[in-house]
Amino acid sequence: MPIEELPELLRPAIEKYRDEAEERGRPADELVAELRERGAFGVLTPPELGGFGASIAGALDFYARVARIDGPTAWLLWNFNLGFAAGWLPDEATQRLWAGGTVPLMANSGTPGLLTPVEGGYRLSGTWKIVSGAHVAEWYMLAGADPTAGPGFEAFRFSVVPRSEVSVQDTWDVVGMRASDSNSVTVEDVFVPAHMTQTLFAPHRTAGLSVINQLFPGCAAVLIGMAEAAIDEVIALAAVKKGFDGIPLAEKDHVAIAVGRALSQVAAARGLLLSTQGELDRAGAASTERDRAAVRGAIVHVTETARTVLTSMYEAGSSDPLYRTSRLGRIYRDGMAAAQAANLSTTQWTIPGRLALGQPVGWPFV
């Protein structure tokens, strides 16, 4: 089955359970089972390990299509699609995690805990906040700082820890992205074998791109899909809702202008993200810092565009998005919450900007 067909195959289950997920603050077990059965967690997993083996650009298109149906579901798929880690983690870890061709559900967090070197591995302790899919995960890939390894990000090492060693705290009391299950997790002095860890800057064995380059763009694809969904909702709403003057919203010029502008804005941002990532995929190990910076610029362009489009669609929706039952209102809240993610921070504009000006990038990784 081509991956392009997967979002529509998943649509009935996503739409069936998305209200329940919003209410519970986590995805329904039935939806997780359907996503797994359809292979939605294996988009970036190599075919020999039971996945689709898609390119990063292909995965971005997939996330955006799912996000147009439901943002939190797409966010979970992005977070759990860590198939590229099969070529980054030590072989022994890959064999354990993908045993029997089953794609593992692995949540992750880059906020560092404390990592202490001991014989045969490390001891890991800490609490990690905003771990999406915290209750769903079977494994957790958690950052730890080894103070003996060097300064800054040189000290970062990721540890893969099974669910049995992790406690989850229900801290995700929010108004946006409730269904993403982004709760806190705690590990208390757990031993992690050396082969179940990897440094942040360890080279990927096949892709030629760092794990940062493979992970970062996914959230932007989810966000642009949510912006598209907001436009869809306004178009549907405008056909049936009337203003205080009794004229349908679809006949009002200010609504037509808002929708027309938003369609162009979203198409441009989506196209830039997919085209720059596609070029980076093709370049692989031969990519330049400018190639990678172009993707980071596209990511934050999505952030600014999505915020603008979500706001304009909220305004065009009149009183409708004020209500908790409003689909448009939920998309707005979810989209604005997603745009707060560190990976989408517009401070990253400095990366392509400084390169263009011939200045040091000032970031530890690009």
C-alpha positions as a Markdown table, in Angstrom:
| # | Residue | x | y | z |
|---|---|---|---|---|
| 1 | Met | 0.0 | 0.0 | 0.0 |
| 2 | Pro | 1.4 | 3.4 | -0.9 |
| 3 | Ile | 1.9 | 5.6 | 2.1 |
| 4 | Glu | -0.1 | 8.4 | 0.3 |
| 5 | Glu | -3.2 | 6.3 | 0.8 |
| 6 | Leu | -2.7 | 5.7 | 4.5 |
| 7 | Pro | -4.3 | 8.9 | 5.9 |
| 8 | Glu | -7.7 | 8.3 | 4.3 |
| 9 | Leu | -7.6 | 4.7 | 5.4 |
| 10 | Leu | -7.0 | 6.0 | 9.0 |
| 11 | Arg | -9.7 | 8.7 | 8.8 |
| 12 | Pro | -12.7 | 6.7 | 10.0 |
| 13 | Ala | -10.9 | 5.6 | 13.2 |
| 14 | Ile | -9.3 | 9.0 | 13.8 |
| 15 | Glu | -12.7 | 10.8 | 13.5 |
| 16 | Lys | -14.4 | 8.1 | 15.6 |
| 17 | Tyr | -12.1 | 8.5 | 18.6 |
| 18 | Arg | -10.8 | 12.1 | 18.5 |
| 19 | Asp | -13.5 | 13.5 | 20.8 |
| 20 | Glu | -12.9 | 10.8 | 23.3 |
| 21 | Ala | -9.1 | 11.5 | 23.1 |
| 22 | Glu | -9.8 | 15.2 | 23.8 |
| 23 | Glu | -11.9 | 14.3 | 26.8 |
| 24 | Arg | -9.4 | 11.8 | 28.2 |
| 25 | Gly | -6.3 | 13.7 | 27.4 |
| 26 | Arg | -4.8 | 10.7 | 25.6 |
| 27 | Pro | -5.6 | 8.6 | 22.5 |
| 28 | Ala | -8.1 | 5.8 | 22.8 |
| 29 | Asp | -6.6 | 2.3 | 23.0 |
| 30 | Glu | -8.6 | 1.3 | 19.9 |
| 31 | Leu | -7.1 | 4.1 | 17.9 |
| 32 | Val | -3.6 | 3.2 | 18.9 |
| 33 | Ala | -4.3 | -0.4 | 17.9 |
| 34 | Glu | -5.6 | 0.7 | 14.5 |
| 35 | Leu | -2.6 | 3.0 | 13.9 |
| 36 | Arg | -0.3 | 0.2 | 14.7 |
| 37 | Glu | -2.1 | -2.4 | 12.6 |
| 38 | Arg | -2.0 | -0.1 | 9.6 |
| 39 | Gly | 1.7 | 0.5 | 10.0 |
| 40 | Ala | 1.4 | 4.2 | 10.8 |
| 41 | Phe | 4.1 | 4.1 | 13.4 |
| 42 | Gly | 6.5 | 2.6 | 10.9 |
| 43 | Val | 6.7 | 5.3 | 8.3 |
| 44 | Leu | 10.4 | 5.9 | 8.8 |
| 45 | Thr | 11.3 | 2.3 | 9.9 |
| 46 | Pro | 13.3 | 0.5 | 7.3 |
| 47 | Pro | 11.4 | -2.2 | 5.3 |
| 48 | Glu | 13.6 | -4.9 | 6.6 |
| 49 | Leu | 12.4 | -4.1 | 10.1 |
| 50 | Gly | 8.7 | -4.0 | 9.1 |
| 51 | Gly | 8.2 | -0.4 | 8.1 |
| 52 | Phe | 7.6 | 1.8 | 5.0 |
| 53 | Gly | 11.1 | 3.2 | 4.8 |
| 54 | Ala | 9.8 | 6.6 | 3.6 |
| 55 | Ser | 12.0 | 9.6 | 3.1 |
| 56 | Ile | 11.7 | 12.4 | 5.6 |
| 57 | Ala | 9.9 | 14.5 | 3.0 |
| 58 | Gly | 7.5 | 11.6 | 2.4 |
| 59 | Ala | 6.9 | 11.4 | 6.2 |
| 60 | Leu | 6.2 | 15.2 | 6.4 |
| 61 | Asp | 3.6 | 14.9 | 3.7 |
| 62 | Phe | 2.0 | 12.0 | 5.6 |
| 63 | Tyr | 2.0 | 13.9 | 9.0 |
| 64 | Ala | 0.4 | 17.0 | 7.3 |
| 65 | Arg | -2.4 | 14.9 | 5.7 |
| 66 | Val | -3.2 | 13.2 | 9.1 |
| 67 | Ala | -3.1 | 16.6 | 10.9 |
| 68 | Arg | -5.7 | 17.9 | 8.5 |
| 69 | Ile | -7.9 | 15.2 | 10.0 |
| 70 | Asp | -6.7 | 15.6 | 13.6 |
| 71 | Gly | -3.6 | 17.5 | 14.9 |
| 72 | Pro | -3.0 | 15.6 | 18.1 |
| 73 | Thr | -3.1 | 12.2 | 16.3 |
| 74 | Ala | -0.5 | 13.5 | 13.8 |
| 75 | Trp | 1.6 | 14.8 | 16.6 |
| 76 | Leu | 1.7 | 11.4 | 18.2 |
| 77 | Leu | 2.6 | 9.8 | 14.9 |
| 78 | Trp | 5.4 | 12.2 | 14.5 |
| 79 | Asn | 6.7 | 11.6 | 18.0 |
| 80 | Phe | 6.5 | 7.8 | 17.7 |
| 81 | Asn | 7.9 | 7.6 | 14.2 |
| 82 | Leu | 11.5 | 7.1 | 15.3 |
| 83 | Gly | 12.4 | 4.5 | 12.8 |
| 84 | Phe | 15.5 | 6.4 | 11.8 |
| 85 | Ala | 16.9 | 5.6 | 15.2 |
| 86 | Ala | 17.4 | 2.0 | 13.9 |
| 87 | Gly | 20.5 | 3.3 | 12.0 |
| 88 | Trp | 21.7 | 5.6 | 14.8 |
| 89 | Leu | 21.4 | 3.4 | 18.0 |
| 90 | Pro | 23.9 | 0.6 | 18.5 |
| 91 | Asp | 23.0 | -2.6 | 16.6 |
| 92 | Glu | 22.2 | -4.5 | 19.8 |
| 93 | Ala | 19.7 | -1.9 | 20.8 |
| 94 | Thr | 18.1 | -1.9 | 17.3 |
| 95 | Gln | 17.8 | -5.7 | 17.4 |
| 96 | Arg | 16.1 | -5.6 | 20.8 |
| 97 | Leu | 13.7 | -2.8 | 20.0 |
| 98 | Trp | 12.6 | -4.1 | 16.6 |
| 99 | Ala | 12.5 | -7.7 | 17.7 |
| 100 | Gly | 10.3 | -9.8 | 15.5 |
| 101 | Gly | 9.6 | -7.0 | 13.0 |
| 102 | Thr | 7.4 | -5.1 | 15.5 |
| 103 | Val | 7.8 | -1.4 | 15.5 |
| 104 | Pro | 8.4 | -0.1 | 19.0 |
| 105 | Leu | 6.3 | 2.8 | 20.4 |
| 106 | Met | 9.0 | 5.1 | 21.7 |
| 107 | Ala | 8.4 | 8.4 | 23.3 |
| 108 | Asn | 11.2 | 10.9 | 23.6 |
| 109 | Ser | 12.4 | 14.0 | 25.4 |
| 110 | Gly | 15.5 | 16.1 | 24.8 |
| 111 | Thr | 15.4 | 17.9 | 28.2 |
| 112 | Pro | 18.4 | 16.4 | 30.0 |
| 113 | Gly | 18.3 | 14.3 | 33.2 |
| 114 | Leu | 21.3 | 13.2 | 35.1 |
| 115 | Leu | 23.5 | 10.4 | 33.6 |
| 116 | Thr | 26.2 | 8.9 | 35.7 |
| 117 | Pro | 28.8 | 6.6 | 34.1 |
| 118 | Val | 29.1 | 3.2 | 35.9 |
| 119 | Glu | 30.6 | -0.1 | 34.9 |
| 120 | Gly | 28.8 | -1.5 | 31.8 |
| 121 | Gly | 26.7 | 1.6 | 31.2 |
| 122 | Tyr | 25.0 | 4.5 | 33.1 |
| 123 | Arg | 22.6 | 5.2 | 35.9 |
| 124 | Leu | 19.8 | 7.6 | 34.8 |
| 125 | Ser | 17.7 | 9.8 | 37.0 |
| 126 | Gly | 15.3 | 12.7 | 36.3 |
| 127 | Thr | 11.9 | 14.0 | 35.4 |
| 128 | Trp | 11.1 | 14.9 | 31.8 |
| 129 | Lys | 8.1 | 17.2 | 31.1 |
| 130 | Ile | 5.9 | 17.3 | 28.1 |
| 131 | Val | 6.6 | 13.8 | 26.8 |
| 132 | Ser | 4.0 | 13.3 | 24.1 |
| 133 | Gly | 2.4 | 9.8 | 24.2 |
| 134 | Ala | 3.6 | 9.3 | 27.8 |
| 135 | His | 0.9 | 6.7 | 28.6 |
| 136 | Val | 1.0 | 5.0 | 25.3 |
| 137 | Ala | 4.8 | 4.4 | 25.0 |
| 138 | Glu | 6.4 | 1.0 | 25.5 |
| 139 | Trp | 9.9 | 2.6 | 25.6 |
| 140 | Tyr | 11.3 | 6.1 | 26.3 |
| 141 | Met | 14.3 | 7.7 | 24.7 |
| 142 | Leu | 15.4 | 10.2 | 27.3 |
| 143 | Ala | 18.3 | 12.7 | 27.2 |
| 144 | Gly | 20.8 | 12.7 | 30.0 |
| 145 | Ala | 23.8 | 14.9 | 30.6 |
| 146 | Asp | 27.0 | 13.1 | 31.4 |
| 147 | Pro | 29.1 | 15.8 | 33.2 |
| 148 | Thr | 32.3 | 13.8 | 32.4 |
| 149 | Ala | 31.7 | 13.9 | 28.7 |
| 150 | Gly | 32.3 | 17.6 | 28.0 |
| 151 | Pro | 30.5 | 20.9 | 27.9 |
| 152 | Gly | 27.1 | 21.7 | 26.6 |
| 153 | Phe | 25.5 | 19.3 | 24.1 |
| 154 | Glu | 28.7 | 17.2 | 24.0 |
| 155 | Ala | 27.5 | 15.8 | 27.3 |
| 156 | Phe | 24.2 | 14.7 | 25.9 |
| 157 | Arg | 23.5 | 11.0 | 25.6 |
| 158 | Phe | 20.1 | 9.4 | 25.0 |
| 159 | Ser | 19.1 | 6.4 | 27.0 |
| 160 | Val | 16.4 | 4.0 | 25.8 |
| 161 | Val | 14.4 | 2.8 | 28.9 |
| 162 | Pro | 11.5 | 0.3 | 29.0 |
| 163 | Arg | 8.1 | 1.2 | 30.3 |
| 164 | Ser | 8.6 | -0.9 | 33.5 |
| 165 | Glu | 11.4 | 1.5 | 34.6 |
| 166 | Val | 9.4 | 4.7 | 34.1 |
| 167 | Ser | 6.6 | 6.3 | 36.1 |
| 168 | Val | 4.1 | 8.7 | 34.4 |
| 169 | Gln | 2.6 | 11.7 | 36.2 |
| 170 | Asp | -0.6 | 13.2 | 34.9 |
| 171 | Thr | 0.6 | 16.8 | 34.6 |
| 172 | Trp | -0.9 | 17.6 | 31.2 |
| 173 | Asp | -3.8 | 19.9 | 32.3 |
| 174 | Val | -4.0 | 22.2 | 29.2 |
| 175 | Val | -6.5 | 23.7 | 26.8 |
| 176 | Gly | -4.6 | 23.0 | 23.6 |
| 177 | Met | -3.3 | 19.6 | 22.3 |
| 178 | Arg | -5.0 | 17.8 | 25.3 |
| 179 | Ala | -5.2 | 14.6 | 23.3 |
| 180 | Ser | -1.4 | 14.4 | 22.8 |
| 181 | Asp | -0.9 | 12.9 | 26.2 |
| 182 | Ser | 2.1 | 15.1 | 26.8 |
| 183 | Asn | 2.6 | 14.2 | 30.5 |
| 184 | Ser | 5.7 | 14.1 | 32.7 |
| 185 | Val | 7.8 | 10.9 | 33.2 |
| 186 | Thr | 10.2 | 10.1 | 36.0 |
| 187 | Val | 13.2 | 7.7 | 36.2 |
| 188 | Glu | 14.8 | 7.1 | 39.5 |
| 189 | Asp | 18.4 | 5.8 | 39.4 |
| 190 | Val | 17.9 | 3.2 | 36.7 |
| 191 | Phe | 20.8 | 1.2 | 35.2 |
| 192 | Val | 21.0 | 1.6 | 31.4 |
| 193 | Pro | 23.4 | -0.7 | 29.5 |
| 194 | Ala | 25.9 | 1.2 | 27.3 |
| 195 | His | 24.4 | -0.5 | 24.2 |
| 196 | Met | 21.0 | 1.1 | 25.0 |
| 197 | Thr | 22.5 | 4.6 | 24.8 |
| 198 | Gln | 23.8 | 6.9 | 22.1 |
| 199 | Thr | 25.3 | 10.3 | 21.9 |
| 200 | Leu | 23.4 | 13.2 | 20.2 |
| 201 | Phe | 26.1 | 13.7 | 17.5 |
| 202 | Ala | 26.7 | 10.0 | 16.7 |
| 203 | Pro | 26.5 | 9.6 | 12.9 |
| 204 | His | 23.7 | 7.8 | 11.2 |
| 205 | Arg | 24.9 | 4.6 | 9.5 |
| 206 | Thr | 22.9 | 5.0 | 6.3 |
| 207 | Ala | 21.0 | 8.3 | 6.0 |
| 208 | Gly | 23.9 | 10.7 | 6.1 |
| 209 | Leu | 21.9 | 13.2 | 8.2 |
| 210 | Ser | 21.9 | 13.6 | 11.9 |
| 211 | Val | 19.0 | 12.6 | 14.1 |
| 212 | Ile | 18.3 | 16.3 | 14.6 |
| 213 | Asn | 17.8 | 16.8 | 10.9 |
| 214 | Gln | 15.5 | 13.8 | 10.7 |
| 215 | Leu | 13.4 | 14.6 | 13.8 |
| 216 | Phe | 12.9 | 18.4 | 13.8 |
| 217 | Pro | 10.8 | 19.0 | 10.6 |
| 218 | Gly | 7.9 | 16.7 | 11.6 |
| 219 | Cys | 6.2 | 19.1 | 14.0 |
| 220 | Ala | 6.1 | 21.8 | 11.3 |
| 221 | Ala | 4.3 | 19.4 | 9.0 |
| 222 | Val | 1.7 | 18.7 | 11.7 |
| 223 | Leu | 1.2 | 22.4 | 12.3 |
| 224 | Ile | 0.7 | 23.2 | 8.6 |
| 225 | Gly | -1.8 | 20.4 | 8.4 |
| 226 | Met | -3.8 | 21.9 | 11.3 |
| 227 | Ala | -3.8 | 25.3 | 9.5 |
| 228 | Glu | -5.2 | 23.5 | 6.4 |
| 229 | Ala | -7.9 | 22.0 | 8.7 |
| 230 | Ala | -8.9 | 25.4 | 10.0 |
| 231 | Ile | -9.5 | 26.6 | 6.4 |
| 232 | Asp | -11.6 | 23.5 | 5.7 |
| 233 | Glu | -13.7 | 24.3 | 8.8 |
| 234 | Val | -14.3 | 27.9 | 7.8 |
| 235 | Ile | -15.3 | 26.9 | 4.2 |
| 236 | Ala | -17.8 | 24.4 | 5.6 |
| 237 | Leu | -19.1 | 26.8 | 8.2 |
| 238 | Ala | -19.5 | 29.7 | 5.8 |
| 239 | Ala | -22.0 | 27.7 | 3.7 |
| 240 | Val | -24.4 | 27.4 | 6.6 |
| 241 | Lys | -23.7 | 30.2 | 9.1 |
| 242 | Lys | -25.2 | 33.7 | 8.6 |
| 243 | Gly | -24.1 | 37.0 | 10.0 |
| 244 | Phe | -26.3 | 39.2 | 12.2 |
| 245 | Asp | -27.6 | 40.7 | 8.9 |
| 246 | Gly | -28.9 | 37.4 | 7.7 |
| 247 | Ile | -26.3 | 37.1 | 4.9 |
| 248 | Pro | -24.4 | 33.8 | 4.7 |
| 249 | Leu | -20.7 | 34.1 | 5.6 |
| 250 | Ala | -19.8 | 32.6 | 2.2 |
| 251 | Glu | -21.2 | 35.7 | 0.5 |
| 252 | Lys | -19.2 | 38.2 | 2.5 |
| 253 | Asp | -16.1 | 39.6 | 0.9 |
| 254 | His | -14.1 | 39.7 | 4.1 |
| 255 | Val | -14.5 | 36.0 | 4.5 |
| 256 | Ala | -13.6 | 35.3 | 0.9 |
| 257 | Ile | -10.5 | 37.5 | 1.2 |
| 258 | Ala | -9.5 | 35.7 | 4.5 |
| 259 | Val | -9.9 | 32.2 | 2.9 |
| 260 | Gly | -8.3 | 33.1 | -0.4 |
| 261 | Arg | -5.3 | 34.6 | 1.4 |
| 262 | Ala | -5.0 | 31.7 | 3.8 |
| 263 | Leu | -5.1 | 29.1 | 1.0 |
| 264 | Ser | -2.1 | 30.8 | -0.7 |
| 265 | Gln | -0.2 | 31.2 | 2.6 |
| 266 | Val | -0.6 | 27.6 | 3.6 |
| 267 | Ala | 0.2 | 26.3 | 0.1 |
| 268 | Ala | 3.4 | 28.3 | 0.0 |
| 269 | Ala | 4.6 | 27.3 | 3.5 |
| 270 | Arg | 3.8 | 23.6 | 2.8 |
| 271 | Gly | 5.6 | 23.7 | -0.5 |
| 272 | Leu | 8.7 | 25.4 | 0.9 |
| 273 | Leu | 8.9 | 22.8 | 3.8 |
| 274 | Leu | 8.5 | 19.8 | 1.5 |
| 275 | Ser | 10.8 | 21.2 | -1.2 |
| 276 | Thr | 13.7 | 22.1 | 1.1 |
| 277 | Gln | 13.4 | 18.8 | 3.0 |
| 278 | Gly | 13.3 | 16.9 | -0.3 |
| 279 | Glu | 16.5 | 18.6 | -1.4 |
| 280 | Leu | 18.1 | 17.7 | 1.9 |
| 281 | Asp | 17.0 | 14.1 | 1.6 |
| 282 | Arg | 18.6 | 13.9 | -1.8 |
| 283 | Ala | 21.8 | 15.5 | -0.7 |
| 284 | Gly | 22.2 | 13.3 | 2.4 |
| 285 | Ala | 25.8 | 13.1 | 3.6 |
| 286 | Ala | 26.8 | 15.6 | 0.9 |
| 287 | Ser | 24.5 | 18.3 | 2.3 |
| 288 | Thr | 25.9 | 21.6 | 3.3 |
| 289 | Glu | 25.1 | 23.7 | 6.3 |
| 290 | Arg | 23.1 | 26.0 | 4.0 |
| 291 | Asp | 21.0 | 23.0 | 2.9 |
| 292 | Arg | 20.2 | 22.2 | 6.5 |
| 293 | Ala | 19.6 | 25.8 | 7.4 |
| 294 | Ala | 17.1 | 26.2 | 4.6 |
| 295 | Val | 15.0 | 23.5 | 6.2 |
| 296 | Arg | 15.2 | 25.3 | 9.6 |
| 297 | Gly | 14.1 | 28.5 | 7.9 |
| 298 | Ala | 11.1 | 26.6 | 6.3 |
| 299 | Ile | 10.2 | 25.2 | 9.7 |
| 300 | Val | 9.9 | 28.6 | 11.3 |
| 301 | His | 8.2 | 30.0 | 8.3 |
| 302 | Val | 5.5 | 27.4 | 8.9 |
| 303 | Thr | 5.3 | 28.6 | 12.5 |
| 304 | Glu | 4.6 | 32.2 | 11.6 |
| 305 | Thr | 2.3 | 31.2 | 8.7 |
| 306 | Ala | 0.2 | 28.8 | 10.7 |
| 307 | Arg | -0.3 | 31.3 | 13.6 |
| 308 | Thr | -1.4 | 33.9 | 11.1 |
| 309 | Val | -3.8 | 31.5 | 9.3 |
| 310 | Leu | -5.2 | 30.0 | 12.5 |
| 311 | Thr | -6.0 | 33.5 | 13.8 |
| 312 | Ser | -7.6 | 34.7 | 10.6 |
| 313 | Met | -9.8 | 31.6 | 10.4 |
| 314 | Tyr | -10.8 | 32.0 | 14.0 |
| 315 | Glu | -11.9 | 35.6 | 13.2 |
| 316 | Ala | -13.7 | 34.5 | 10.1 |
| 317 | Gly | -15.6 | 31.9 | 12.0 |
| 318 | Ser | -17.5 | 34.6 | 13.9 |
| 319 | Ser | -18.9 | 33.3 | 17.2 |
| 320 | Asp | -18.6 | 29.6 | 16.3 |
| 321 | Pro | -15.1 | 28.9 | 17.6 |
| 322 | Leu | -16.0 | 30.3 | 21.1 |
| 323 | Tyr | -17.9 | 27.1 | 21.9 |
| 324 | Arg | -16.2 | 24.0 | 23.3 |
| 325 | Thr | -18.1 | 21.9 | 20.8 |
| 326 | Ser | -16.7 | 23.9 | 17.9 |
| 327 | Arg | -14.3 | 21.9 | 15.7 |
| 328 | Leu | -12.8 | 25.2 | 14.5 |
| 329 | Gly | -12.2 | 26.4 | 18.0 |
| 330 | Arg | -10.4 | 23.1 | 18.9 |
| 331 | Ile | -8.2 | 23.3 | 15.9 |
| 332 | Tyr | -7.3 | 26.9 | 16.8 |
| 333 | Arg | -6.4 | 25.9 | 20.4 |
| 334 | Asp | -4.5 | 22.8 | 19.3 |
| 335 | Gly | -2.6 | 24.7 | 16.6 |
| 336 | Met | -1.6 | 27.6 | 18.9 |
| 337 | Ala | -0.4 | 25.1 | 21.5 |
| 338 | Ala | 1.6 | 23.1 | 19.0 |
| 339 | Ala | 3.3 | 26.3 | 17.7 |
| 340 | Gln | 4.8 | 26.8 | 21.2 |
| 341 | Ala | 7.0 | 23.8 | 20.7 |
| 342 | Ala | 10.7 | 24.5 | 21.0 |
| 343 | Asn | 11.4 | 22.9 | 17.7 |
| 344 | Leu | 9.2 | 25.5 | 16.1 |
| 345 | Ser | 10.7 | 28.5 | 17.8 |
| 346 | Thr | 11.2 | 31.5 | 15.5 |
| 347 | Thr | 14.5 | 32.2 | 17.2 |
| 348 | Gln | 15.8 | 29.8 | 14.6 |
| 349 | Trp | 15.5 | 32.5 | 11.9 |
| 350 | Thr | 19.0 | 33.4 | 13.1 |
| 351 | Ile | 20.4 | 30.2 | 11.5 |
| 352 | Pro | 19.8 | 31.0 | 7.8 |
| 353 | Gly | 20.2 | 34.7 | 8.6 |
| 354 | Arg | 23.6 | 34.4 | 10.1 |
| 355 | Leu | 24.8 | 32.1 | 7.4 |
| 356 | Ala | 23.7 | 34.5 | 4.7 |
| 357 | Leu | 25.6 | 37.3 | 6.5 |
| 358 | Gly | 28.8 | 35.3 | 6.7 |
| 359 | Gln | 28.6 | 35.1 | 10.5 |
| 360 | Pro | 28.9 | 32.1 | 12.9 |
| 361 | Val | 25.6 | 30.3 | 13.2 |
| 362 | Gly | 25.8 | 30.3 | 17.0 |
| 363 | Trp | 23.8 | 27.0 | 17.3 |
| 364 | Pro | 25.4 | 23.7 | 18.5 |
| 365 | Phe | 23.7 | 21.8 | 15.7 |
| 366 | Val | 22.2 | 22.8 | 12.3 |
